[in-house]
């Protein structure tokens, strides 16, 4: 089956893409929506410019579409992009978010496409452990909830990070995978990357218990 995979450069869409490739789907395109505002309801924003490196590392054509980022209107922007692709299905990294899943399902139904969510309703802790066991190189690049501090910016997801996220989950009820917007990630390497992303210059931005690691310069390097 020919599919398009929605990607942001973050861990969930990367793991969903990994699963789709393993399951034998023909991933013809990666699709990224570029929100014109930082508080998009549906789409990843921090360091979205690095998705070009992500696509080149994976060696799959990237289709980019702009979206206003306005609630519901941004769904029509996505639908317009998907309608122009010769595919049979759409892969997403939704895990527990009914908001995201229902809207993607509706768009797919309207376009007669199959909605494929390889991570749907899986245990968040096990998904994080899978990312580590597969040797995904993932950085936390944005934190937006109580319990986090500036030291989380640029932190790799590993066993220690998972342990600390579990503690924050118990104390503040944050989503372990950050699906409620508690944190954002950037994937630098995966088993299916042909090259890896190397960060050259970054800057930490921090204000009022939240912040992000802005990547000023990056490059692709051989693995």
N, CA, C and O of each residue as an XYZ file, in Angstrom:
892
protein
N       0.843     -1.200      0.000
C       0.000      0.000      0.000
C       0.877      1.249      0.000
O       1.833      1.346      0.770
N       0.550      2.191     -0.858
C       1.284      3.455     -0.932
C       0.737      4.414      0.129
O      -0.471      4.630      0.225
N       1.630      4.974      0.907
C       1.180      5.858      1.984
C       2.019      7.129      2.035
O       3.135      7.189      1.519
N       1.444      8.137      2.674
C       2.161      9.344      3.057
C       2.256      9.336      4.575
O       1.286      9.008      5.258
N       3.410      9.693      5.103
C       3.606      9.711      6.549
C       3.716     11.152      7.024
O       4.568     11.905      6.553
N       2.849     11.531      7.961
C       2.940     12.859      8.550
C       4.125     12.869      9.516
O       4.188     12.049     10.432
N       5.052     13.784      9.316
C       6.229     13.848     10.178
C       6.463     15.276     10.639
O       6.105     16.239      9.962
N       7.076     15.383     11.812
C       7.383     16.692     12.385
C       8.864     16.844     12.694
O       9.353     17.941     12.963
N       9.574     15.703     12.650
C      10.950     15.690     13.127
C      11.038     15.214     14.561
O      12.132     15.070     15.109
N       9.865     14.963     15.185
C       9.816     14.501     16.561
C       9.728     12.984     16.665
O       9.617     12.284     15.659
N       9.781     12.484     17.909
C       9.909     11.049     18.159
C       8.690     10.228     17.759
O       8.847      9.125     17.236
N       7.470     10.737     17.991
C       6.282      9.920     17.739
C       6.085      9.651     16.249
O       5.823      8.518     15.845
N       6.212     10.696     15.442
C       6.053     10.489     13.999
C       7.202      9.649     13.455
O       7.009      8.881     12.513
N       8.400      9.783     14.036
C       9.541      8.976     13.588
C       9.332      7.502     13.913
O       9.631      6.634     13.093
N       8.821      7.220     15.104
C       8.576      5.825     15.477
C       7.444      5.232     14.641
O       7.510      4.068     14.248
N       6.410      6.020     14.367
C       5.317      5.553     13.515
C       5.830      5.247     12.107
O       5.425      4.258     11.497
N       6.718      6.096     11.595
C       7.315      5.863     10.279
C       8.153      4.582     10.301
O       8.090      3.783      9.367
N       8.925      4.389     11.349
C       9.717      3.164     11.511
C       8.815      1.928     11.454
O       9.118      0.956     10.761
N       7.715      1.980     12.188
C       6.778      0.849     12.208
C       6.183      0.612     10.815
O       6.080     -0.528     10.363
N       5.794      1.694     10.146
C       5.180      1.576      8.816
C       6.145      0.929      7.819
O       5.748      0.076      7.026
N       7.409      1.342      7.866
C       8.411      0.748      6.975
C       8.604     -0.727      7.299
O       8.714     -1.550      6.389
N       8.646     -1.073      8.588
C       8.816     -2.463      9.007
C       7.627     -3.331      8.590
O       7.779     -4.515      8.287
N       6.439     -2.717      8.581
C       5.220     -3.459      8.244
C       5.008     -3.580      6.738
O       4.024     -4.168      6.290
N       5.928     -3.024      5.961
C       5.885     -3.229      4.516
C       5.133     -2.191      3.715
O       4.923     -2.379      2.517
N       4.721     -1.100      4.340
C       4.074     -0.036      3.581
C       5.097      0.646      2.674
O       6.263      0.789      3.043
N       4.663      1.061      1.503
C       5.503      1.845      0.608
C       5.299      3.313      0.922
O       4.286      3.900      0.541
N       6.247      3.904      1.611
C       6.116      5.307      2.013
C       6.602      6.183      0.863
O       7.803      6.362      0.665
N       5.651      6.723      0.111
C       5.996      7.527     -1.063
C       6.401      8.946     -0.691
O       7.261      9.551     -1.330
N       5.760      9.467      0.364
C       6.015     10.853      0.740
C       6.050     11.010      2.255
O       5.375     10.285      2.987
N       6.842     11.961      2.703
C       6.713     12.509      4.037
C       5.956     13.818      3.883
O       6.197     14.569      2.938
N       5.048     14.096      4.799
C       4.243     15.314      4.734
C       4.409     16.098      6.024
O       4.244     15.559      7.118
N       4.736     17.366      5.886
C       4.895     18.243      7.044
C       4.087     19.508      6.834
O       4.162     20.142      5.781
N       3.319     19.867      7.841
C       2.593     21.126      7.814
C       3.376     22.159      8.617
O       3.780     21.897      9.750
N       3.586     23.321      8.030
C       4.349     24.391      8.671
C       3.369     25.413      9.231
O       2.808     26.200      8.469
N       3.146     25.421     10.560
C       2.199     26.384     11.134
C       2.774     27.795     11.132
O       3.968     27.995     11.353
N       1.907     28.762     10.881
C       2.326     30.153     10.855
C       2.215     30.818     12.225
O       2.348     32.035     12.354
N       1.969     29.999     13.238
C       1.908     30.491     14.611
C       2.406     29.384     15.540
O       2.249     28.206     15.220
N       3.002     29.735     16.682
C       3.615     28.727     17.549
C       2.625     27.890     18.352
O       3.008     26.868     18.920
N       1.362     28.301     18.411
C       0.392     27.582     19.252
C      -0.608     26.786     18.424
O      -1.792     26.719     18.755
N      -0.120     26.184     17.347
C      -0.979     25.330     16.528
C      -1.589     24.223     17.376
O      -0.923     23.659     18.245
N      -2.868     23.911     17.118
C      -3.560     22.853     17.859
C      -3.109     21.464     17.404
O      -3.115     20.513     18.185
N      -2.718     21.359     16.134
C      -2.475     20.042     15.547
C      -1.009     19.749     15.235
O      -0.590     18.591     15.245
N      -0.234     20.789     14.961
C       1.066     20.544     14.347
C       2.235     21.068     15.173
O       2.166     22.127     15.797
N       3.306     20.289     15.150
C       4.560     20.572     15.837
C       5.149     21.895     15.317
O       5.066     22.184     14.123
N       5.737     22.687     16.208
C       6.283     23.978     15.783
C       7.786     24.142     16.026
O       8.490     24.534     15.096
N       8.322     23.863     17.230
C       9.743     24.145     17.478
C      10.678     23.421     16.512
O      10.570     22.208     16.334
N      11.581     24.152     15.897
C      12.590     23.600     14.985
C      11.997     22.844     13.798
O      12.611     21.913     13.278
N      10.812     23.248     13.377
C      10.175     22.568     12.249
C      11.006     22.719     10.988
O      10.869     21.924     10.059
N      11.873     23.737     10.942
C      12.720     23.934      9.760
C      13.690     22.769      9.536
O      14.206     22.592      8.432
N      13.936     21.972     10.589
C      14.866     20.855     10.453
C      14.236     19.633      9.793
O      14.911     18.627      9.577
N      12.954     19.714      9.474
C      12.301     18.570      8.845
C      12.908     18.285      7.472
O      12.840     17.154      6.992
N      13.499     19.295      6.836
C      14.179     19.071      5.555
C      15.367     18.125      5.743
O      15.602     17.248      4.912
N      16.116     18.302      6.836
C      17.219     17.396      7.144
C      16.687     15.995      7.432
O      17.262     15.000      6.990
N      15.586     15.926      8.176
C      14.960     14.647      8.511
C      14.625     13.886      7.230
O      14.964     12.709      7.097
N      13.963     14.554      6.294
C      13.550     13.901      5.046
C      14.746     13.461      4.223
O      14.738     12.378      3.637
N      15.783     14.304      4.175
C      16.980     13.944      3.417
C      17.689     12.763      4.074
O      18.227     11.898      3.383
N      17.690     12.727      5.397
C      18.313     11.615      6.113
C      17.582     10.307      5.842
O      18.206      9.254      5.719
N      16.245     10.379      5.750
C      15.431      9.193      5.494
C      15.453      8.823      4.014
O      15.254      7.665      3.649
N      15.700      9.831      3.159
C      15.718      9.656      1.701
C      14.338      9.310      1.147
O      14.176      8.395      0.339
N      13.349     10.079      1.614
C      11.980      9.988      1.094
C      11.533     11.407      0.743
O      11.784     12.328      1.520
N      10.880     11.613     -0.402
C      10.466     12.958     -0.800
C       9.587     13.630      0.255
O       8.716     12.996      0.851
N       9.830     14.913      0.475
C       9.090     15.678      1.477
C       8.119     16.637      0.799
O       8.489     17.385     -0.105
N       6.884     16.600      1.249
C       5.862     17.543      0.804
C       5.553     18.469      1.975
O       5.165     18.007      3.048
N       5.724     19.768      1.773
C       5.462     20.730      2.836
C       4.264     21.600      2.470
O       4.114     22.043      1.332
N       3.423     21.828      3.463
C       2.290     22.716      3.274
C       2.226     23.725      4.396
O       2.543     23.399      5.539
N       1.830     24.921      4.098
C       1.672     25.938      5.137
C       0.256     25.879      5.707
O      -0.705     25.562      5.006
N       0.156     26.191      6.988
C      -1.152     26.245      7.626
C      -1.212     27.446      8.554
O      -0.213     27.840      9.155
N      -2.388     28.012      8.658
C      -2.581     29.172      9.532
C      -2.322     28.825     10.990
O      -1.967     29.696     11.785
N      -2.499     27.537     11.347
C      -2.388     27.136     12.742
C      -3.646     27.422     13.533
O      -3.698     27.160     14.735
N      -4.671     27.961     12.867
C      -5.930     28.273     13.530
C      -6.737     26.986     13.695
O      -6.813     26.169     12.778
N      -7.335     26.816     14.867
C      -8.083     25.602     15.171
C      -9.107     25.302     14.081
O      -9.839     26.189     13.643
N      -9.150     24.057     13.654
C     -10.037     23.512     12.624
C      -9.650     23.967     11.213
O      -9.631     23.150     10.293
N      -9.342     25.254     11.026
C      -8.949     25.722      9.700
C      -7.703     24.988      9.230
O      -7.566     24.696      8.042
N      -6.794     24.687     10.150
C      -5.560     24.015      9.780
C      -5.817     22.611      9.243
O      -4.989     22.068      8.511
N      -6.951     22.020      9.598
C      -7.299     20.702      9.077
C      -7.607     20.764      7.590
O      -7.259     19.850      6.842
N      -8.255     21.832      7.163
C      -8.536     22.007      5.742
C      -7.240     22.196      4.961
O      -7.130     21.757      3.816
N      -6.265     22.848      5.579
C      -4.959     23.016      4.939
C      -4.300     21.653      4.712
O      -3.740     21.396      3.646
N      -4.373     20.787      5.721
C      -3.814     19.442      5.592
C      -4.569     18.643      4.531
O      -3.956     17.958      3.712
N      -5.870     18.732      4.548
C      -6.689     17.989      3.582
C      -6.334     18.388      2.154
O      -6.267     17.543      1.261
N      -6.109     19.673      1.949
C      -5.757     20.171      0.612
C      -4.442     19.553      0.143
O      -4.318     19.180     -1.024
N      -3.460     19.440      1.039
C      -2.171     18.850      0.686
C      -2.331     17.361      0.369
O      -1.826     16.886     -0.649
N      -3.027     16.628      1.231
C      -3.191     15.189      1.041
C      -3.981     14.858     -0.215
O      -3.738     13.837     -0.859
N      -4.917     15.714     -0.558
C      -5.768     15.465     -1.735
C      -4.958     15.442     -3.024
O      -5.387     14.850     -4.015
N      -3.800     16.075     -3.020
C      -2.989     16.141     -4.230
C      -1.984     15.015     -4.375
O      -1.204     15.005     -5.327
N      -1.987     14.053     -3.436
C      -0.999     12.978     -3.459
C      -1.609     11.665     -3.943
O      -2.753     11.348     -3.617
N      -0.851     10.916     -4.712
C      -1.300      9.622     -5.205
C      -0.923      8.533     -4.205
O       0.035      7.785     -4.397
N      -1.711      8.470     -3.130
C      -1.463      7.476     -2.077
C      -2.782      6.836     -1.654
O      -3.866      7.305     -2.001
N      -2.652      5.749     -0.894
C      -3.824      5.005     -0.436
C      -4.081      5.170      1.060
O      -5.150      4.808      1.552
N      -3.106      5.714      1.779
C      -3.267      5.850      3.216
C      -2.353      6.907      3.795
O      -1.460      7.418      3.121
N      -2.594      7.229      5.070
C      -1.824      8.243      5.785
C      -1.376      7.676      7.118
O      -2.187      7.137      7.871
N      -0.078      7.797      7.418
C       0.500      7.302      8.670
C       0.682      8.468      9.630
O       1.230      9.505      9.258
N       0.221      8.296     10.866
C       0.392      9.338     11.883
C       0.960      8.736     13.164
O       0.915      7.523     13.372
N       1.493      9.602     14.014
C       2.102      9.162     15.269
C       1.204      9.331     16.477
O       1.697      9.384     17.603
N      -0.100      9.416     16.271
C      -1.028      9.575     17.395
C      -0.912      8.394     18.358
O      -0.790      7.241     17.945
N      -0.953      8.713     19.648
C      -0.854      7.659     20.669
C      -2.139      7.584     21.507
O      -2.808      6.551     21.543
N      -2.463      8.672     22.164
C      -3.671      8.711     22.994
C      -4.600      9.878     22.631
O      -5.727      9.945     23.122
N      -4.141     10.779     21.788
C      -4.885     12.005     21.519
C      -6.101     11.781     20.628
O      -5.978     11.645     19.410
N      -7.282     11.744     21.254
C      -8.513     11.632     20.486
C      -8.694     12.842     19.573
O      -9.215     12.720     18.464
N      -8.263     14.005     20.046
C      -8.400     15.232     19.248
C      -7.704     15.056     17.893
O      -8.286     15.323     16.841
N      -6.464     14.607     17.940
C      -5.704     14.437     16.702
C      -6.258     13.281     15.867
O      -6.485     13.433     14.666
N      -6.474     12.138     16.497
C      -6.873     10.934     15.762
C      -8.210     11.107     15.061
O      -8.341     10.746     13.892
N      -9.200     11.650     15.749
C     -10.521     11.805     15.150
C     -10.478     12.706     13.925
O     -11.170     12.454     12.938
N      -9.667     13.751     13.988
C      -9.608     14.691     12.872
C      -8.866     14.116     11.675
O      -9.261     14.340     10.531
N      -7.804     13.384     11.932
C      -7.103     12.718     10.838
C      -7.999     11.648     10.220
O      -8.059     11.515      8.998
N      -8.693     10.889     11.061
C      -9.615      9.857     10.560
C     -10.675     10.480      9.656
O     -11.009      9.925      8.609
N     -11.201     11.628     10.061
C     -12.247     12.280      9.278
C     -11.722     12.735      7.916
O     -12.384     12.557      6.894
N     -10.530     13.320      7.916
C      -9.934     13.754      6.657
C      -9.710     12.555      5.735
O     -10.009     12.614      4.542
N      -9.181     11.471      6.301
C      -8.935     10.274      5.503
C     -10.227      9.709      4.935
O     -10.271      9.281      3.782
N     -11.272      9.710      5.744
C     -12.563      9.208      5.270
C     -13.080     10.052      4.110
O     -13.594      9.520      3.126
N     -12.940     11.363      4.233
C     -13.406     12.263      3.178
C     -12.612     12.094      1.884
O     -13.138     12.321      0.795
N     -11.339     11.693      2.006
C     -10.483     11.528      0.829
C     -10.376     10.071      0.390
O      -9.630      9.747     -0.534
N     -11.131      9.190      1.064
C     -11.104      7.757      0.767
C      -9.704      7.173      0.949
O      -9.229      6.398      0.119
N      -9.058      7.555      2.041
C      -7.737      7.057      2.387
C      -7.817      6.245      3.676
O      -8.708      6.464      4.496
N      -6.891      5.315      3.854
C      -6.820      4.553      5.091
C      -6.023      5.340      6.122
O      -4.932      5.829      5.826
N      -6.561      5.464      7.326
C      -5.858      6.128      8.422
C      -5.075      5.080      9.197
O      -5.649      4.140      9.744
N      -3.747      5.252      9.240
C      -2.864      4.260      9.852
C      -2.157      4.901     11.042
O      -1.381      5.842     10.876
N      -2.423      4.395     12.228
C      -1.818      4.938     13.445
C      -1.122      3.794     14.184
O      -1.722      3.183     15.068
N       0.141      3.491     13.836
C       0.825      2.309     14.376
C       1.023      2.316     15.888
O       1.218      1.262     16.492
N       0.975      3.510     16.509
C       1.247      3.600     17.948
C      -0.025      3.729     18.782
O       0.054      3.857     20.003
N      -1.170      3.698     18.157
C      -2.422      4.045     18.816
C      -2.708      3.168     20.030
O      -2.731      1.940     19.952
N      -2.926      3.855     21.169
C      -3.290      3.239     22.444
C      -2.245      2.269     22.986
O      -2.572      1.388     23.781
N      -0.997      2.424     22.564
C       0.065      1.614     23.164
C       0.548      2.286     24.448
O       0.374      3.490     24.639
N       1.152      1.493     25.313
C       1.632      1.985     26.598
C       2.748      3.018     26.394
O       3.777      2.696     25.800
N       2.561      4.250     26.875
C       3.554      5.303     26.651
C       4.951      4.955     27.163
O       5.949      5.243     26.503
N       5.016      4.333     28.344
C       6.322      3.979     28.894
C       7.029      2.961     28.005
O       8.242      3.038     27.809
N       6.274      2.012     27.470
C       6.861      1.010     26.590
C       7.319      1.629     25.274
O       8.315      1.192     24.697
N       6.601      2.643     24.796
C       7.012      3.320     23.567
C       8.329      4.053     23.762
O       9.200      4.022     22.892
N       8.472      4.713     24.906
C       9.745      5.378     25.199
C      10.883      4.357     25.301
O      11.987      4.587     24.808
N      10.596      3.240     25.942
C      11.611      2.188     26.065
C      11.977      1.630     24.696
O      13.137      1.298     24.449
N      11.006      1.526     23.814
C      11.271      1.031     22.456
C      12.184      1.996     21.697
O      13.097      1.574     20.988
N      11.927      3.283     21.854
C      12.760      4.293     21.204
C      14.220      4.137     21.645
O      15.136      4.220     20.827
N      14.422      3.913     22.939
C      15.782      3.740     23.466
C      16.391      2.434     22.956
O      17.553      2.405     22.551
N      15.606      1.352     22.975
C      16.135      0.044     22.570
C      16.493      0.007     21.085
O      17.376     -0.745     20.673
N      15.807      0.818     20.289
C      16.092      0.880     18.849
C      17.245      1.836     18.525
O      17.613      2.009     17.363
N      17.803      2.448     19.561
C      18.909      3.399     19.410
C      18.520      4.651     18.634
O      19.333      5.219     17.906
N      17.260      5.077     18.797
C      16.886      6.396     18.292
C      17.679      7.436     19.093
O      17.806      7.326     20.313
N      18.203      8.430     18.404
C      18.848      9.549     19.088
C      17.849     10.704     19.105
O      17.589     11.333     18.080
N      17.303     10.966     20.272
C      16.216     11.936     20.411
C      16.565     12.952     21.492
O      16.974     12.586     22.593
N      16.398     14.232     21.165
C      16.626     15.297     22.139
C      15.304     15.953     22.515
O      14.409     16.098     21.682
N      15.195     16.343     23.768
C      14.079     17.187     24.191
C      14.448     18.632     23.853
O      15.459     19.152     24.326
N      13.616     19.272     23.030
C      13.951     20.621     22.554
C      12.934     21.679     22.978
O      13.087     22.857     22.656
N      11.902     21.257     23.697
C      10.931     22.221     24.210
C      10.249     21.654     25.437
O       9.874     20.482     25.445
N      10.079     22.466     26.481
C       9.360     22.031     27.685
C       8.372     23.118     28.087
O       8.710     24.301     28.114
N       7.140     22.699     28.401
C       6.064     23.664     28.589
C       5.137     23.277     29.737
O       3.936     23.537     29.671
N       5.676     22.662     30.784
C       4.829     22.238     31.897
C       5.602     22.344     33.201
O       6.833     22.314     33.205
N       4.869     22.471     34.320
C       5.487     22.510     35.638
C       6.253     21.213     35.895
O       5.813     20.126     35.520
N       7.396     21.354     36.538
C       8.245     20.207     36.833
C       9.504     20.190     35.991
O      10.538     19.669     36.406
N       9.405     20.768     34.800
C      10.584     20.870     33.949
C      11.382     22.115     34.318
O      10.842     23.070     34.876
N      12.668     22.091     34.003
C      13.494     23.291     34.134
C      14.413     23.382     32.924
O      14.359     22.535     32.032
N      15.237     24.389     32.894
C      16.054     24.648     31.709
C      17.037     23.517     31.406
O      17.478     23.375     30.266
N      17.383     22.716     32.409
C      18.347     21.641     32.177
C      17.779     20.528     31.288
O      18.530     19.701     30.771
N      16.452     20.511     31.111
C      15.838     19.514     30.240
C      16.094     19.814     28.766
O      16.034     18.907     27.935
N      16.372     21.051     28.435
C      16.558     21.422     27.034
C      17.862     20.833     26.493
O      18.943     21.107     27.013
N      17.743     20.035     25.462
C      18.903     19.365     24.882
C      19.191     18.013     25.494
O      20.163     17.354     25.126
N      18.356     17.598     26.419
C      18.568     16.317     27.090
C      18.164     15.154     26.187
O      17.117     15.207     25.542
N      18.994     14.095     26.136
C      18.668     12.923     25.333
C      17.656     12.039     26.055
O      17.654     11.940     27.282
N      16.807     11.407     25.271
C      15.886     10.436     25.859
C      16.633      9.112     26.008
O      16.982      8.460     25.024
N      16.867      8.737     27.260
C      17.517      7.475     27.609
C      16.819      6.920     28.850
O      15.791      7.451     29.271
N      17.363      5.870     29.429
C      16.699      5.238     30.575
C      16.552      6.204     31.751
O      15.528      6.202     32.434
N      17.573      7.027     31.988
C      17.506      7.991     33.085
C      16.423      9.033     32.817
O      15.677      9.411     33.721
N      16.346      9.488     31.585
C      15.316     10.474     31.229
C      13.927      9.883     31.396
O      13.023     10.548     31.902
N      13.752      8.631     30.970
C      12.447      7.978     31.132
C      12.082      7.891     32.609
O      10.940      8.153     32.987
N      13.050      7.525     33.442
C      12.822      7.439     34.888
C      12.382      8.792     35.454
O      11.473      8.856     36.281
N      13.023      9.859     35.010
C      12.674     11.195     35.498
C      11.303     11.642     34.973
O      10.567     12.341     35.670
N      10.966     11.239     33.754
C       9.639     11.559     33.214
C       8.547     10.836     34.005
O       7.471     11.389     34.234
N       8.825      9.620     34.414
C       7.867      8.869     35.232
C       7.623      9.588     36.558
O       6.491      9.642     37.039
N       8.681     10.137     37.144
C       8.535     10.891     38.393
C       7.672     12.139     38.172
O       6.819     12.460     39.001
N       7.891     12.837     37.063
C       7.088     14.025     36.758
C       5.634     13.653     36.490
O       4.713     14.387     36.846
N       5.451     12.508     35.862
C       4.093     12.022     35.604
C       3.338     11.779     36.905
O       2.163     12.127     37.026
N       4.023     11.179     37.880
C       3.382     10.880     39.163
C       3.096     12.155     39.959
O       2.096     12.242     40.671
N       3.984     13.137     39.830
C       3.839     14.362     40.619
C       2.935     15.392     39.956
O       2.146     16.057     40.628
N       3.052     15.525     38.622
C       2.319     16.589     37.924
C       1.338     16.076     36.862
O       0.665     16.865     36.199
N       1.264     14.748     36.710
C       0.355     14.137     35.740
C       0.665     14.519     34.283
O      -0.233     14.542     33.442
N       1.919     14.814     33.995
C       2.258     15.097     32.601
C       2.189     13.810     31.784
O       2.359     12.715     32.320
N       1.942     13.950     30.507
C       1.992     12.797     29.610
C       3.433     12.327     29.477
O       4.331     13.133     29.233
N       3.656     11.040     29.634
C       5.015     10.509     29.524
C       5.616     10.780     28.150
O       6.824     10.976     28.020
N       4.771     10.791     27.132
C       5.263     11.015     25.775
C       5.077     12.464     25.329
O       5.374     12.811     24.186
N       4.583     13.309     26.242
C       4.438     14.721     25.912
C       3.321     15.017     24.934
O       3.333     16.054     24.270
N       2.349     14.112     24.838
C       1.306     14.289     23.825
C       0.340     15.417     24.168
O      -0.428     15.868     23.318
N       0.385     15.869     25.421
C      -0.436     17.017     25.788
C       0.283     18.339     25.589
O      -0.181     19.380     26.054
N       1.409     18.299     24.905
C       2.182     19.507     24.665
C       3.160     19.835     25.779
O       3.732     20.925     25.806
N       3.357     18.892     26.706
C       4.262     19.142     27.832
C       5.712     19.298     27.384
O       6.461     20.098     27.945
N       6.100     18.530     26.370
C       7.453     18.690     25.837
C       7.479     18.297     24.361
O       6.600     17.585     23.874
N       8.511     18.780     23.658
C       8.684     18.497     22.239
C      10.071     17.897     22.027
O      10.994     18.150     22.802
N      10.203     17.105     20.975
C      11.460     16.410     20.731
C      11.974     16.630     19.309
O      11.250     17.090     18.426
N      13.229     16.291     19.123
C      13.874     16.343     17.818
C      14.677     15.065     17.635
O      15.498     14.715     18.483
N      14.440     14.370     16.528
C      15.132     13.114     16.241
C      16.352     13.402     15.377
O      16.252     14.013     14.313
N      17.507     12.947     15.858
C      18.758     13.171     15.134
C      19.212     11.932     14.367
O      19.953     12.038     13.390
N      18.769     10.768     14.809
C      19.195      9.533     14.146
C      18.241      8.400     14.492
O      17.689      8.356     15.591
N      18.051      7.486     13.549
C      17.243      6.280     13.746
C      17.867      5.153     12.927
O      18.750      5.411     12.109
N      17.431      3.915     13.127
C      17.959      2.813     12.316
C      17.689      2.989     10.819
O      18.451      2.483      9.994
N      16.612      3.700     10.457
C      16.280      3.833      9.033
C      16.845      5.108      8.398
O      16.625      5.343      7.210
N      17.553      5.918      9.146
C      18.231      7.084      8.572
C      19.420      6.619      7.730
O      20.160      5.722      8.133
N      19.595      7.228      6.572
C      20.788      6.980      5.752
C      21.960      7.830      6.256
O      23.118      7.430      6.137
N      21.656      8.992      6.814
C      22.625      9.878      7.444
C      22.040     10.332      8.770
O      20.862     10.100      9.041
N      22.851     10.975      9.595
C      22.332     11.490     10.859
C      22.442     13.008     10.874
O      23.257     13.595     10.162
N      21.607     13.630     11.697
C      21.617     15.087     11.827
C      22.571     15.467     12.955
O      22.503     14.919     14.055
N      23.439     16.390     12.670
C      24.374     16.890     13.690
C      24.088     18.356     13.956
O      24.057     19.165     13.028
N      23.881     18.701     15.211
C      23.624     20.088     15.580
C      24.955     20.836     15.685
O      25.902     20.363     16.312
N      25.003     21.991     15.068
C      26.233     22.785     15.037
C      26.141     23.981     15.977
O      27.095     24.311     16.681
N      24.978     24.623     15.976
C      24.805     25.808     16.825
C      23.378     25.824     17.377
O      22.413     25.725     16.619
N      23.253     25.950     18.695
C      21.941     25.998     19.328
C      21.883     27.156     20.324
O      22.905     27.702     20.741
N      20.661     27.507     20.683
C      20.456     28.572     21.664
C      19.270     28.207     22.549
O      18.208     27.830     22.052
N      19.455     28.320     23.860
C      18.361     28.056     24.793
C      17.562     29.327     25.033
O      18.121     30.388     25.309
N      16.248     29.200     24.924
C      15.336     30.305     25.233
C      14.499     29.871     26.438
O      13.885     28.805     26.403
N      14.463     30.668     27.489
C      13.761     30.252     28.704
C      13.024     31.439     29.320
O      13.593     32.518     29.480
N      11.738     31.227     29.666
C      10.951     32.282     30.299
C       9.740     31.668     30.980
O       9.006     30.891     30.370
N       9.529     32.015     32.244
C       8.324     31.612     32.979
C       8.066     30.104     32.944
O       6.998     29.664     32.518
N       9.035     29.325     33.388
C       8.886     27.876     33.542
C       8.751     27.116     32.225
O       8.343     25.955     32.240
N       9.074     27.717     31.108
C       9.027     26.999     29.838
C      10.093     27.560     28.903
O      10.598     28.666     29.098
N      10.417     26.781     27.897
C      11.420     27.261     26.960
C      11.698     26.247     25.875
O      11.103     25.170     25.845
N      12.614     26.604     24.978
C      12.949     25.704     23.892
C      14.415     25.848     23.507
O      15.052     26.870     23.761
N      14.918     24.808     22.896
C      16.268     24.796     22.358
C      16.142     25.078     20.867
O      15.665     24.234     20.109
N      16.563     26.249     20.454
C      16.469     26.637     19.055
C      17.739     26.206     18.330
O      18.850     26.531     18.750
N      17.560     25.473     17.243
C      18.709     25.052     16.450
C      18.992     26.119     15.403
O      18.204     26.332     14.482
N      20.128     26.783     15.560
C      20.530     27.843     14.642
C      21.199     27.284     13.390
O      21.063     27.830     12.295
N      21.925     26.180     13.579
C      22.651     25.589     12.457
C      22.795     24.089     12.679
O      23.076     23.633     13.787
N      22.596     23.336     11.605
C      22.746     21.885     11.663
C      23.256     21.393     10.324
O      23.254     22.127      9.336
N      23.695     20.140     10.300
C      24.149     19.563      9.045
C      23.942     18.052      9.079
O      23.792     17.467     10.152
N      23.935     17.428      7.920
C      23.864     15.979      7.820
C      25.273     15.412      7.719
O      26.126     15.950      7.013
N      25.503     14.317      8.436
C      26.821     13.685      8.412
C      26.638     12.195      8.162
O      25.559     11.645      8.384
N      27.692     11.553      7.704
C      27.656     10.110      7.462
C      27.528      9.364      8.790
O      28.023      9.830      9.817
N      26.875      8.226      8.772
C      26.700      7.406      9.973
C      27.890      6.462     10.154
O      27.925      5.690     11.112
